[in-house]
Amino acid sequence: MIWTNSDYKSASYGSSGDQRFSGVYDFNNFICIDNHSVIFALDKSDGKEVWRFAPEGARSFDAYNLVSDDLILFVAMKTIYLLNPENGAVLNQIDFSEKYNYLRAEYDGEYIYIFINDSPQILVYDKTCSTLINRIDIPEPYQFMALEVPHLVDGVLYASLNCATRTYNALMTLTKDELLGKTPLTIEYEARPETEVECVKNSDDSDHYVVTVTGDKPDWVFRYAGVAAMDVVAKYGTAPVPSPELNQDFNGLIKIRIGGLPEEDRTDEFLERLAFQIGKSAADQHHRAGIHKIRAECEWV
């Protein structure tokens, strides 16, 4: 033990290595700690605070700030601040006219990419945020995945997109020239797994639904199976007010059948995770609609 600082017991540290989920960053003479709604630096020799940044209206529930060697992007609810990592000084800021439910940012050393979901678009700025280079509108009906931050890998942007009304989740890829507007935009989507939904009549005259998903990539199969199941819940789940569009015989059971994955990926844990996620998502996303009794059974085919 070199020193202790009891003022920062709540500062979290994750060992995953991902910049957005690890709260501690090692610089030359100090450590920088991103604690969601505040970023501060401590002297490595004695633990004393060097600088701190905590603007009014900052996020208190998400950790989507970005800390790099030469620039810190602090993402608040309606402002993105550019900070000098050496002293925490504000270099510049981008102010939006309204708060966004989804506001994320990426930085590749040359350009800053801002992702907005309320009116899905990508804004591309120079590294000082003084010049807007390009604006890209995300084609309907897609949006960015709420829990994922787009990533830049070898000059290519990868962003997960979803569609709230159908199983159209997709992986969007854009080259750097496309992001900068130098070449025509050609958005590519990874082919989604084959998905089928069938309504089955039970012996007691109630109905349950069978969702069959076939694909060779575990992550994509997991995601599409979950989305298809939630579409069933949204479309046929029983709500407090009867509606002719709802299936009042739906008893809440969704059977998920997974095919196409190699044998080594067919684990009990995969099926358990999928069943749990569907039940949790049904309760979380459709609580106000009175849909509370979703049961998921998963099996391999």
Legacy VTK file of the C-alpha trace (Angstrom):
# vtk DataFile Version 3.0
C-alpha trace
ASCII
DATASET POLYDATA
POINTS 301 float
0.000 0.000 0.000
1.467 3.356 -1.058
-1.410 5.604 -0.020
-5.148 5.550 0.657
-7.881 8.035 -0.102
-11.134 7.297 1.696
-13.021 10.031 -0.187
-13.362 7.851 -3.290
-14.650 4.517 -2.043
-17.569 4.764 -4.469
-15.339 5.053 -7.547
-15.831 1.811 -9.433
-13.245 -0.190 -11.305
-13.946 -2.887 -13.861
-11.272 -5.209 -15.206
-12.928 -5.888 -18.559
-10.510 -3.576 -20.386
-13.267 -1.754 -22.256
-12.775 1.994 -21.882
-16.446 2.637 -21.173
-16.803 0.141 -18.349
-13.415 0.447 -16.635
-13.414 3.460 -14.375
-9.650 3.871 -13.818
-7.083 5.103 -16.365
-3.313 5.263 -15.868
-1.603 8.444 -17.049
2.020 9.527 -16.526
1.763 11.288 -13.180
-1.779 10.583 -12.078
-4.720 8.259 -12.401
-7.949 9.465 -13.971
-11.210 8.062 -12.611
-14.452 8.160 -14.572
-17.267 7.778 -12.054
-20.140 8.325 -14.527
-21.340 11.844 -13.645
-17.912 13.098 -12.527
-14.349 12.642 -13.771
-11.410 13.392 -11.507
-7.649 12.832 -11.373
-5.520 11.799 -8.382
-1.777 12.280 -8.027
-0.151 8.843 -8.224
2.436 9.730 -5.581
0.103 10.768 -2.752
-3.523 10.259 -3.862
-4.410 13.943 -3.672
-6.900 15.324 -6.160
-5.325 17.089 -9.141
-8.509 18.149 -10.930
-12.189 17.307 -11.140
-14.952 17.880 -13.706
-18.642 17.550 -12.797
-20.918 19.761 -14.901
-24.525 20.389 -14.034
-26.913 18.015 -15.777
-24.359 15.246 -16.222
-25.452 11.643 -16.447
-25.770 9.822 -13.162
-26.717 6.407 -14.506
-24.597 5.684 -17.593
-20.854 5.409 -18.128
-20.529 6.510 -21.735
-17.714 8.993 -21.333
-14.578 8.316 -23.352
-11.085 8.736 -21.900
-8.046 8.608 -24.209
-4.448 9.764 -23.929
-4.965 13.115 -25.648
-8.672 13.829 -25.185
-11.558 13.130 -22.832
-15.110 13.201 -24.153
-17.550 13.801 -21.304
-21.093 13.028 -22.481
-23.813 14.807 -20.505
-27.536 14.805 -21.263
-27.433 17.598 -23.849
-23.756 18.597 -24.057
-20.525 16.867 -25.015
-17.457 18.376 -23.362
-13.914 18.049 -24.696
-11.457 17.944 -21.792
-7.678 18.172 -21.577
-6.590 14.979 -19.747
-3.634 16.799 -18.153
-5.661 19.354 -16.205
-9.367 18.704 -16.838
-9.793 22.038 -18.601
-12.671 22.364 -21.080
-11.213 22.678 -24.569
-14.564 22.983 -26.314
-18.131 21.738 -26.087
-21.044 20.829 -28.322
-24.408 22.037 -27.043
-27.661 20.541 -28.242
-31.016 22.310 -28.041
-32.641 19.435 -26.144
-31.804 16.462 -23.966
-31.405 13.156 -25.771
-32.288 9.731 -24.428
-29.329 8.346 -26.340
-26.158 10.359 -26.835
-22.846 8.575 -27.441
-19.458 9.550 -28.855
-16.366 7.964 -30.407
-12.932 9.429 -31.172
-10.256 8.030 -33.488
-7.492 10.597 -32.927
-8.579 12.709 -35.894
-12.344 12.974 -35.787
-15.137 12.853 -33.228
-18.265 10.853 -34.032
-21.500 11.596 -32.166
-24.431 9.195 -32.227
-27.998 10.365 -31.556
-31.002 8.061 -31.357
-34.043 10.305 -30.894
-33.655 11.377 -34.521
-31.140 8.666 -35.510
-28.022 10.223 -36.987
-24.242 10.383 -36.863
-22.497 13.761 -36.572
-18.834 13.900 -37.585
-16.646 16.726 -36.217
-12.961 17.522 -36.444
-10.983 16.760 -33.270
-11.532 20.282 -31.928
-15.321 20.099 -32.527
-15.138 23.474 -34.246
-16.213 22.135 -37.670
-19.056 19.783 -38.568
-17.626 17.524 -41.280
-20.651 15.388 -42.096
-24.131 14.394 -40.954
-25.469 10.900 -41.653
-29.143 10.061 -41.185
-29.826 6.470 -40.143
-32.468 5.028 -42.502
-35.863 4.187 -41.030
-36.930 2.151 -39.154
-33.544 1.568 -37.501
-32.058 2.988 -34.312
-28.812 2.436 -32.451
-28.871 -0.337 -29.859
-29.502 1.373 -26.531
-26.921 -0.571 -24.521
-24.124 -0.588 -27.070
-21.674 2.090 -28.145
-20.607 1.976 -31.825
-16.948 1.017 -32.258
-14.255 2.019 -34.707
-11.927 -0.805 -35.738
-9.206 -0.282 -38.373
-11.003 2.724 -39.825
-14.403 1.021 -40.071
-17.382 1.884 -37.884
-19.447 -1.020 -36.570
-22.805 -0.155 -35.028
-25.594 -2.446 -33.871
-29.004 -1.232 -35.008
-32.417 -2.407 -33.954
-35.985 -1.938 -35.082
-38.691 -1.563 -32.464
-41.461 -2.977 -34.648
-39.962 -6.143 -36.130
-36.973 -8.479 -36.038
-34.780 -6.297 -38.183
-31.728 -5.986 -35.933
-28.621 -5.484 -38.011
-24.937 -4.687 -37.901
-24.171 -1.494 -39.803
-20.675 -0.980 -41.192
-19.336 2.315 -42.558
-15.855 3.031 -43.876
-14.015 6.166 -42.832
-14.452 7.719 -46.285
-18.204 7.147 -46.014
-18.255 8.670 -42.529
-16.432 11.745 -43.821
-18.689 12.054 -46.877
-15.860 11.404 -49.337
-17.581 8.422 -50.957
-21.282 7.594 -51.446
-22.939 5.995 -48.457
-23.509 2.245 -48.795
-24.792 0.874 -45.517
-24.205 -2.864 -45.215
-26.164 -5.101 -42.889
-25.177 -8.521 -41.685
-27.783 -11.070 -42.708
-30.053 -11.901 -39.808
-30.843 -15.512 -38.869
-33.941 -17.120 -40.316
-36.825 -16.594 -37.882
-40.286 -18.194 -37.830
-43.186 -17.598 -35.449
-46.025 -20.118 -35.105
-49.180 -20.014 -32.986
-50.047 -23.407 -31.419
-53.438 -24.347 -29.935
-53.265 -26.039 -26.523
-55.622 -28.736 -25.225
-57.343 -26.202 -22.952
-58.083 -23.997 -26.000
-55.422 -21.457 -25.015
-52.576 -20.588 -27.381
-48.811 -20.456 -27.043
-46.223 -19.319 -29.540
-43.202 -21.108 -30.964
-40.286 -18.987 -32.192
-37.744 -20.879 -34.311
-34.409 -19.177 -35.026
-31.749 -20.720 -37.269
-28.264 -19.253 -37.577
-24.584 -20.043 -37.127
-23.527 -17.160 -34.841
-24.451 -17.461 -31.135
-24.632 -13.718 -30.410
-26.873 -12.978 -33.363
-29.103 -15.998 -32.752
-29.463 -14.966 -29.098
-30.390 -11.420 -30.053
-32.858 -12.267 -32.811
-34.578 -14.954 -30.764
-35.086 -12.436 -27.989
-36.374 -9.744 -30.351
-38.789 -12.169 -32.036
-40.110 -13.253 -28.648
-40.617 -9.652 -27.557
-42.491 -8.989 -30.802
-44.851 -11.805 -29.828
-45.316 -10.251 -26.397
-45.964 -6.787 -27.820
-48.404 -8.033 -30.452
-50.326 -10.735 -28.631
-49.778 -10.165 -24.910
-52.867 -9.533 -22.797
-53.337 -5.888 -21.830
-55.756 -4.333 -19.306
-58.051 -3.051 -22.065
-59.296 -5.739 -24.499
-58.393 -5.104 -28.091
-59.408 -6.975 -31.259
-55.758 -6.877 -32.340
-54.661 -8.916 -29.310
-54.888 -12.681 -28.980
-56.859 -13.065 -25.770
-56.152 -16.816 -25.751
-52.390 -16.278 -25.452
-51.395 -17.939 -22.172
-47.982 -16.258 -21.886
-45.854 -19.229 -22.967
-43.212 -18.699 -25.653
-41.184 -21.693 -26.793
-37.861 -20.782 -28.370
-36.312 -23.356 -30.701
-32.685 -22.744 -31.705
-31.121 -24.407 -34.735
-28.009 -24.060 -36.865
-25.400 -23.495 -34.143
-22.380 -25.819 -34.000
-22.402 -28.462 -31.272
-19.818 -26.701 -29.105
-22.074 -23.641 -28.806
-25.126 -25.633 -27.716
-24.885 -25.221 -23.967
-27.484 -25.273 -21.203
-26.178 -21.882 -20.108
-27.116 -20.390 -23.498
-30.721 -21.599 -23.169
-30.979 -20.478 -19.538
-29.671 -16.996 -20.398
-32.134 -16.658 -23.267
-35.141 -17.734 -21.181
-34.164 -15.378 -18.363
-33.620 -12.451 -20.729
-37.010 -12.890 -22.395
-38.833 -13.010 -19.073
-36.938 -9.988 -17.759
-37.429 -7.968 -20.947
-41.142 -8.752 -20.967
-41.493 -7.424 -17.440
-39.284 -4.384 -18.021
-40.452 -3.243 -21.442
-44.133 -4.102 -21.276
-44.913 -3.519 -17.630
-47.214 -0.591 -18.349
-49.208 -2.726 -20.759
-50.056 -5.156 -17.980
-48.015 -8.005 -19.496
-46.400 -9.697 -16.529
-46.672 -13.479 -16.959
-44.408 -14.328 -19.845
-42.799 -17.779 -19.603
-40.011 -18.814 -21.957
-38.963 -22.395 -22.660
-35.892 -22.914 -24.828
-34.639 -25.997 -26.669
-32.257 -27.045 -29.422
-33.432 -28.361 -32.778
LINES 1 302
301 0 1 2 3 4 5 6 7 8 9 10 11 12 13 14 15 16 17 18 19 20 21 22 23 24 25 26 27 28 29 30 31 32 33 34 35 36 37 38 39 40 41 42 43 44 45 46 47 48 49 50 51 52 53 54 55 56 57 58 59 60 61 62 63 64 65 66 67 68 69 70 71 72 73 74 75 76 77 78 79 80 81 82 83 84 85 86 87 88 89 90 91 92 93 94 95 96 97 98 99 100 101 102 103 104 105 106 107 108 109 110 111 112 113 114 115 116 117 118 119 120 121 122 123 124 125 126 127 128 129 130 131 132 133 134 135 136 137 138 139 140 141 142 143 144 145 146 147 148 149 150 151 152 153 154 155 156 157 158 159 160 161 162 163 164 165 166 167 168 169 170 171 172 173 174 175 176 177 178 179 180 181 182 183 184 185 186 187 188 189 190 191 192 193 194 195 196 197 198 199 200 201 202 203 204 205 206 207 208 209 210 211 212 213 214 215 216 217 218 219 220 221 222 223 224 225 226 227 228 229 230 231 232 233 234 235 236 237 238 239 240 241 242 243 244 245 246 247 248 249 250 251 252 253 254 255 256 257 258 259 260 261 262 263 264 265 266 267 268 269 270 271 272 273 274 275 276 277 278 279 280 281 282 283 284 285 286 287 288 289 290 291 292 293 294 295 296 297 298 299 300
